[in-house]
Amino acid sequence: MFGVCLYTACRIAEACSLMVKDIYTNSGTVRSTINFRKANTKGKLQTRTIPVIEDLRSLLTSWKPNAGQTYLFPGRHPNRHWKHLHPNSADKVLREAFDRTGIEGASTHSFKRTALTQMSNAGIPLRIIQEISGHNNLEQLQHYERGEAGSSQGSDRLSFPAFLHRKRHIPV
């Protein structure tokens, strides 16, 4: 789940609400793009389509046996396939992992922040980053460009190198 956040710059609630059909074809292979449905995005303004890079494809392929019937990240009750993992549960799991590993100051938003900051640092135009991230306007991205998106000790230990070094299709 956190790999999805890192490689797509999505919010944790967007990752939690991904449906199996948004990720896998009928034959079970990973799609070339991920659709973040308008109804599940912050502000509910538009559906976003993000390319799946090879590292993310590998993660999603290995996750397939764990995916639910309906949601990619099912809730903790297997009989309730119509419910996805709640973002607060994902946050709790991540905070416990950070505590165990000694990472301080990071959160579920660190993956989005890391992805956007590294895209900006790599010279990807802000308009493209805006489309990927789902921000309403370029002003909202200015703090990522300057590295002021709540930078913390923990987020510098997260990485997003594959996104920067692979050819990919980004809708313009």
C-alpha positions in Angstrom: 0.0 0.0 0.0 2.8 2.4 0.9 4.5 1.5 -2.3 1.4 2.6 -4.2 1.5 5.9 -2.3 5.2 6.4 -3.1 5.2 5.4 -6.7 1.9 7.3 -7.6 2.1 10.3 -5.2 -1.4 9.4 -4.0 -2.9 10.0 -0.6 -3.4 7.1 1.8 -7.2 7.3 1.6 -6.9 7.1 -2.2 -4.6 4.0 -1.9 -6.9 2.3 0.6 -10.0 2.8 -1.6 -8.4 1.3 -4.8 -10.5 -1.5 -6.3 -9.0 -4.7 -7.6 -10.4 -3.9 -11.1 -8.5 -0.6 -11.0 -5.2 -2.5 -10.8 -5.6 -6.0 -12.4 -7.0 -7.0 -15.8 -9.6 -9.9 -15.9 -6.6 -12.2 -16.6 -4.9 -11.0 -13.4 -2.1 -9.0 -14.8 -1.3 -5.5 -13.6 -2.7 -2.7 -15.8 -0.4 -0.2 -17.4 -2.2 2.7 -15.5 -4.0 3.1 -12.2 -7.2 5.1 -12.0 -7.8 7.0 -8.9 -11.6 7.5 -9.0 -13.0 11.0 -8.6 -15.2 9.9 -5.7 -12.2 8.8 -3.7 -9.9 11.8 -4.3 -9.5 14.8 -2.0 -12.0 17.3 -3.2 -13.6 14.8 -5.5 -12.8 16.9 -8.5 -11.5 14.5 -11.1 -10.3 11.0 -11.8 -6.6 10.7 -12.2 -4.8 8.2 -14.3 -1.2 7.4 -13.3 1.3 5.2 -15.2 2.5 2.0 -13.5 6.3 1.9 -13.5 8.1 -1.4 -13.4 8.9 -1.3 -9.7 5.3 -0.7 -8.8 4.2 -3.4 -11.3 6.5 -5.8 -9.4 5.0 -4.8 -6.0 1.4 -5.2 -7.3 2.2 -8.5 -8.9 3.5 -9.9 -5.7 0.5 -8.4 -3.8 -2.1 -10.1 -6.0 -2.6 -13.1 -3.7 -3.4 -10.8 -0.8 -5.9 -8.6 -2.7 -9.5 -8.7 -1.7 -12.4 -9.6 -3.9 -13.4 -6.0 -4.3 -10.7 -3.8 -2.8 -7.0 -4.0 -3.4 -6.4 -3.5 0.4 -9.3 -5.3 2.1 -10.4 -4.5 5.6 -9.5 -6.8 8.4 -12.8 -8.8 8.2 -12.5 -11.2 5.2 -16.2 -11.8 5.1 -16.8 -8.1 4.4 -15.3 -7.9 1.0 -17.2 -4.7 0.3 -15.1 -2.7 2.8 -11.5 -1.5 2.3 -8.8 -1.0 4.8 -9.5 2.3 6.7 -6.8 5.0 6.3 -6.6 5.3 10.1 -5.6 1.6 10.3 -3.0 2.0 7.6 -1.7 5.0 9.6 -1.5 3.0 12.8 0.4 0.2 11.1 2.9 2.6 9.5 3.5 4.5 12.8 4.2 1.3 14.6 6.7 0.3 11.9 8.4 3.7 12.1 8.6 3.4 15.9 10.2 -0.1 15.5 12.8 1.2 13.0 13.5 4.5 14.7 12.2 6.7 11.9 10.9 10.0 13.4 8.7 12.7 12.0 7.3 10.6 9.1 3.7 9.8 8.3 1.5 8.4 5.6 1.8 11.7 3.8 5.6 11.3 3.7 5.3 9.1 0.7 3.3 11.7 -1.3 5.6 14.5 -0.1 8.7 12.4 -1.0 7.4 11.6 -4.5 6.4 15.2 -5.3 9.6 16.7 -3.9 11.8 14.3 -5.9 9.8 14.9 -9.1 10.3 18.7 -8.5 14.0 18.2 -7.8 14.3 16.1 -11.0 13.0 19.0 -13.0 9.6 17.6 -13.9 7.3 20.6 -14.8 5.0 21.6 -12.0 2.0 21.3 -14.3 2.7 17.6 -14.8 3.3 17.2 -11.1 0.0 18.9 -10.5 -1.8 16.4 -12.8 -0.2 13.5 -11.1 -0.8 14.7 -7.6 -4.3 15.9 -8.1 -3.7 19.4 -6.6 -6.1 22.0 -7.7 -3.6 24.7 -8.5 0.1 25.3 -8.8 0.2 27.3 -5.7 -0.4 24.2 -3.6 2.7 22.7 -5.1 5.1 25.5 -4.4 6.0 24.2 -0.9 7.0 20.9 -2.5 9.2 22.7 -5.0 11.0 24.5 -2.2 11.2 21.4 -0.1 8.9 22.9 2.6 6.2 20.2 2.6 6.6 19.5 6.3 10.1 18.1 5.7 11.1 15.9 8.5 13.9 13.6 9.7 12.0 10.5 8.5 11.0 11.5 5.0 14.6 11.8 3.8 14.9 8.1 4.4 12.2 7.3 2.0 13.2 6.9 -1.6 11.6 7.2 -5.1 14.5 6.7 -7.4 12.8 4.4 -10.0 10.2 7.0 -10.9 12.9 9.4 -11.9 15.0 7.1 -14.0 12.4 5.2 -16.1 10.7 6.3 -19.3 7.0 6.7 -18.6 3.9 8.1 -20.2 2.5 11.0 -18.2 -0.8 12.5 -19.5 -0.4 16.1 -20.5 
